[in-house]
Amino acid sequence: MTLVQKPAPDFKADAVEGKNFKSVSLGDYKGKWLVMFFYPLDFTFVCPTEITAFSDRIDEFAKIGAEVVGCSVDSKYTHLAWINTARKEGGLGDIKYPLLADVNKKIASDYGVLIEGAGIALRGLFLINPEGKVAYQVVHDLGVGRSVDETLRVIKAFQQVAKTGEVCPANWTDGKKTMKADPTKSKEYFAAA
């Protein structure tokens, strides 16, 4: 099931940000790009590598007007315990964005990433645009983590399309040539390639 081009499913949930509990909703991010990613469980193996990788580069997301939220089916108390565990011991240490506690599994279900029998989420990543629509989604099986570089690249590409009205070809990166989405005008791009 794709959510691309559809309004992002609304959510409101308890979360941990820093070392504090708070309530977080989709509406908190209106007018901004949001990276919403799901991971299977706290205190596991691939998950802390992803969570800390996004946290370590949070300033790069802020610079392009994007925020990050992580989500699993664990409780806010489990999230806090994991944050209070040092990275060298498989914990998170300090992270710089909220982790949602989807204990009733509704958010994971609404985003189509819940593994029903196991009761955990696949590694889903959704880019929600400032208008609240899903612009991008990718879902991994459990054993492979996601790329922060690719996430940043895709947000920048969508921003470039919105800014110029041109489209971004395969492997486009910031500063590279875009193309006009027109049968005749696109030939300028192909001629220069």
N, C-alpha and C positions, 0 to 999 in steps of 0.2 A: 504494500500500500504506500503510495507516495503522498506526501503532504506538500510537495513543491507547488507553488502558486496558490496555495490555500492559506486561510488565516491559521496562524499557529494555535494549537489547542491551549486554551486558557488554563492557568494553574495558580494556586496559592498554597503554600506549604511552609512548614517550619524549616528552618535552615540554621546552619552555623556559619557565621562570618567572623573571621578572626578567632576569638575564643568566646564569642557571644551568640546567644540564641536570638533569632529574629524571624519575622514572617516575610516571605518573599513571594511576589506575584509577577506574572508576565507583564502586567501594567506598569510595574516599576521601571521597565526598560523601553517604554514607548518613546519613539523618536530616535532610538539608538540601534545599532547592530547588536545582536545578541548571539553568542555562541552558547548553545544549550547542548551539553553532552551528558550521556548516560553511561554508567559503568556498572559492572555486575555487583560487586560487594566490597565493603571496607575490609581491611586487613588481608588483602590478597596480594597478587604478584605483579601483573601488568598494570593494574589500576593506579598504584602510587606513582609509577613512572609517568603516566599521562597527567595525573592531577598536578604533580609538582612541575612538570614541563610547561603546562599552561600557566601556572603561577609564576614561574621564573621569568616568563616573558609577558607578563600582564601589562607592562608599560608599553609594549609594542601594540597591544590591542587598544589600549587607551588612546594612543597617538592617532589611531585611525577611527576613533569614535565607536569602538566596540567594547562590550562587556562580556564576561564569561560567567557561566553558572554550571556547576556539576550536579549530577543527580544520581542517587541509588536508592534501593529499597530499604536501606539501613535507617535506624533512628537517629535523631539529632544527638543523642547521648553517645552512640557508637561513633558518629562523625567526630565529636569532640574528643573522645578517647584516642582516636586515630591521629587527630591533629596534635594532641599532647604527647604523641609517641615520636621520638627522634627519627629523622630520615634514615640514619645509619642502622636503625632497627626495623626498617620496613614501614615506618610511619610517614606522616606528611610534614610534621613540623609546622611552621607558620605558612599558611597559604593566603593568597590575596584576593579571593573571591568566594562567594557563598557555595556551600554544598547543601542541596535540598534533601530533605528526609521524606521520601515517597513511601512511607510505611504501608499505606493501603494499596500501593502499586497502581493507582489511578493515572498518574502522570505518565509512567512508562507505558501503560496500556493505551492511553490517548495518543501517544506518539508512535504507537505500533512497534515498540521494541521489547515488550514483555515476553519472556519465555514462560508460557502458562504453567507447564508442569513443574519447572524449577523455581518459579516465583522470583526470578531475577531478570535484569535487563541485559539485552545485547549491548554492544558498544555503538550506540547511535549518536550521531553528531548532526545538529540542525543549526543552520544559519538563518536567523530570523531578521528580516530587514526592518528599517525604521517604521514602516507602515504596519508591521505586525504579521507579515506574511512569510511563510517558509520559502526561502530562495534556494536552499541547498540542503540535501540530506545524504548522509552516508551511514551505512550500518555494517559493522564488522562482526564476525563471529568472535568468540571470547578470547582466542589465543593471540590476537594481533592488535597492538596499540595503534593509535592515530598519530598523525603528523601535525605538529604545531605549525611548521613551515607551510604546509599545504593549506591549512585553515586560514592563515594570514594571507596567503596568495589569493585564495578564492574570494575573501572579503574585499581585498583591494581590486580584484577583477570586477566584481559586481559594482563597486563604487565607481570604477572607471567607466563602465557601461552607462551608469546613471548620469555621470558627469558629461560624457561626450556623445552618447547615443550610438557609439560604435561598439563592436563586439570584440571579444578577446579570443584569439585562436589558441590552439593547444599549446601548452607549456608557457603561456604568456606570464611574464613577471612585470612588476612595477617598472615603468620607464620604457618598456618594449612597445613596438608598434602594434596598434589595433587595426581593425579593418571595418569598412563600411558594409552594412548588411544589405547589399544591393548587388545584383548579378553583374552589372557593368562596373560600378565603382570599386567592388572588391578586387578587381583585377590589378588595381594599384598595389595592393598588398602582395598579391601573388607575383607580380612582376619584380618587386623588390626583394622577395624571399630568396 
